């Protein structure tokens, strides 16, 4: 697993996938191995296999919030917004990396066209981490989509100050 992780960092995706698959044969119950192999699949562009391995990691460790976040992001990329929202909501309930979870779920709501819920999630993300520039930027985009140019301008100005 460790060699696979190094290879993944070096962008040697095929070798990393081979190492993770070998590690899974030796220790099929470890959630972390599936998580890392999912990252390798995602890096290779095989989103379907990445989603499947994130699911395997979650089944082995239901509190694997990083797998939930990454699977949620993969679902967004596949335009599967309900699945993304479900994964990110579960990650929020676990209670780790909350600002990031809210921001990612806000993105799913935005992509789904639910700008009000997206704004609510971006606002919560900002409340939890006032330095999260991307949350201000994305909330500004949502305010614009709703026709609230004044609030969008405020968030853009805040983004510029933080940068």
C-alpha positions as CSV (number, residue, x, y, z in Angstrom):
1,X,0.0,0.0,0.0
2,X,2.8,2.4,0.9
3,X,4.6,1.8,-2.4
4,X,1.3,2.3,-4.3
5,X,0.8,5.6,-2.4
6,X,4.3,6.8,-3.5
7,X,3.6,5.7,-7.1
8,X,0.3,7.6,-7.0
9,X,2.1,10.8,-5.9
10,X,4.6,10.3,-8.7
11,X,1.7,10.0,-11.1
12,X,2.7,6.4,-11.9
13,X,-1.0,5.4,-11.9
14,X,-0.8,2.0,-13.5
15,X,1.9,0.8,-11.1
16,X,0.0,2.3,-8.2
17,X,-3.2,0.4,-9.2
18,X,-1.2,-2.8,-9.4
19,X,0.3,-2.2,-5.9
20,X,-3.1,-1.4,-4.4
21,X,-4.7,-4.4,-6.0
22,X,-1.9,-6.7,-4.6
23,X,-2.4,-5.1,-1.1
24,X,-6.1,-5.7,-1.3
25,X,-5.5,-9.4,-2.0
26,X,-3.3,-9.5,1.2
27,X,-5.6,-7.4,3.4
28,X,-9.1,-7.3,1.8
29,X,-10.7,-5.7,4.9
30,X,-8.7,-2.5,5.0
31,X,-10.8,0.5,4.0
32,X,-7.7,2.7,3.3
33,X,-6.4,0.5,0.5
34,X,-9.7,0.8,-1.3
35,X,-9.7,4.5,-0.7
36,X,-6.2,4.9,-2.2
37,X,-7.0,2.6,-5.2
38,X,-10.1,4.7,-5.8
39,X,-7.9,7.8,-5.9
40,X,-5.6,6.0,-8.5
41,X,-8.7,5.1,-10.6
42,X,-9.9,8.7,-10.4
43,X,-6.4,10.0,-11.4
44,X,-6.5,7.6,-14.4
45,X,-9.9,8.9,-15.4
46,X,-11.8,5.7,-14.5
47,X,-14.5,7.4,-12.5
48,X,-16.8,4.4,-12.3
49,X,-14.2,2.2,-10.7
50,X,-13.2,5.1,-8.4
51,X,-16.8,5.4,-7.2
52,X,-17.0,1.6,-6.7
53,X,-13.8,1.5,-4.6
54,X,-14.9,4.5,-2.6
55,X,-18.0,2.5,-1.9
56,X,-15.9,-0.5,-0.8
57,X,-13.9,1.7,1.5
58,X,-17.2,3.1,3.0
59,X,-18.6,-0.4,3.5
60,X,-15.5,-1.4,5.4
61,X,-15.4,1.9,7.4
62,X,-18.8,3.7,7.5
63,X,-17.0,6.7,9.1
64,X,-14.7,7.1,6.1
65,X,-15.6,10.7,5.5
66,X,-12.8,11.3,3.0
67,X,-14.2,8.5,0.9
68,X,-17.7,10.0,1.1
69,X,-16.3,13.4,0.1
70,X,-14.4,12.1,-2.8
71,X,-17.2,9.8,-4.0
72,X,-19.5,12.8,-3.7
73,X,-17.2,14.8,-5.9
74,X,-17.0,12.0,-8.4
75,X,-20.8,11.9,-8.5
76,X,-20.8,15.6,-9.3
77,X,-18.4,14.9,-12.1
78,X,-20.8,12.3,-13.4
79,X,-23.8,14.7,-13.0
80,X,-25.3,12.4,-10.4
81,X,-26.3,15.2,-8.1
82,X,-28.7,13.3,-5.8
83,X,-26.0,10.7,-5.0
84,X,-23.4,13.5,-4.5
85,X,-25.7,15.3,-2.1
86,X,-26.4,12.0,-0.2
87,X,-22.7,11.3,0.2
88,X,-21.8,14.8,1.3
89,X,-24.7,14.9,3.7
90,X,-23.5,11.7,5.3
91,X,-20.0,13.2,5.5
92,X,-21.4,16.3,7.2
93,X,-23.2,14.0,9.7
94,X,-19.9,12.3,10.6
95,X,-18.6,15.8,11.4
96,X,-15.1,16.0,9.9
97,X,-13.9,18.6,7.4
98,X,-17.2,20.3,7.6
99,X,-16.4,23.5,5.8
100,X,-15.2,21.5,2.8
101,X,-18.2,19.2,3.0
102,X,-20.7,22.1,3.0
103,X,-18.8,23.7,0.1
104,X,-18.9,20.6,-2.0
105,X,-22.5,19.9,-1.3
106,X,-23.2,23.5,-2.2
107,X,-21.6,22.8,-5.5
108,X,-23.9,19.8,-6.1
109,X,-26.9,21.9,-5.3
110,X,-25.7,24.6,-7.7
111,X,-25.2,22.1,-10.5
112,X,-28.6,20.7,-9.8
113,X,-30.1,24.2,-10.1
114,X,-31.1,24.6,-6.4
115,X,-29.3,28.0,-5.9
116,X,-31.0,28.7,-2.6
117,X,-29.7,25.5,-0.9
118,X,-26.3,26.0,-2.5
119,X,-26.1,29.5,-1.0
120,X,-27.2,28.1,2.4
121,X,-24.3,25.5,2.2
122,X,-21.8,28.1,1.1
123,X,-22.9,30.3,3.9
124,X,-22.4,27.5,6.4
125,X,-19.0,26.7,5.0
126,X,-18.0,30.3,5.4
127,X,-19.4,30.5,8.9
128,X,-17.1,27.5,9.8
129,X,-14.1,28.8,7.9
130,X,-14.1,32.5,7.1
131,X,-11.0,32.2,5.0
132,X,-12.4,29.7,2.4
133,X,-12.0,31.9,-0.7
134,X,-13.7,29.4,-3.0
135,X,-16.9,29.4,-1.0
136,X,-17.2,33.2,-1.3
137,X,-16.5,32.9,-5.0
138,X,-19.1,30.1,-5.6
139,X,-21.7,31.9,-3.4
140,X,-21.2,35.0,-5.5
141,X,-21.9,32.9,-8.6
142,X,-25.1,31.6,-7.0
143,X,-26.2,35.1,-6.0
144,X,-25.7,36.2,-9.6
145,X,-27.8,33.3,-10.8
146,X,-30.6,34.5,-8.5
147,X,-30.2,38.0,-9.8
148,X,-28.8,39.4,-6.5
149,X,-26.0,41.5,-8.0
150,X,-25.3,43.4,-4.7
151,X,-24.6,40.3,-2.7
152,X,-22.6,38.8,-5.5
153,X,-20.5,42.0,-5.6
154,X,-20.0,41.8,-1.8
155,X,-18.7,38.2,-2.0
156,X,-16.4,39.0,-5.0
157,X,-14.9,41.9,-3.0
158,X,-14.4,39.7,0.0
159,X,-12.8,37.1,-2.3
160,X,-10.3,39.7,-3.6
161,X,-9.5,40.8,0.0
162,X,-8.8,37.2,1.0
163,X,-6.6,36.5,-2.0
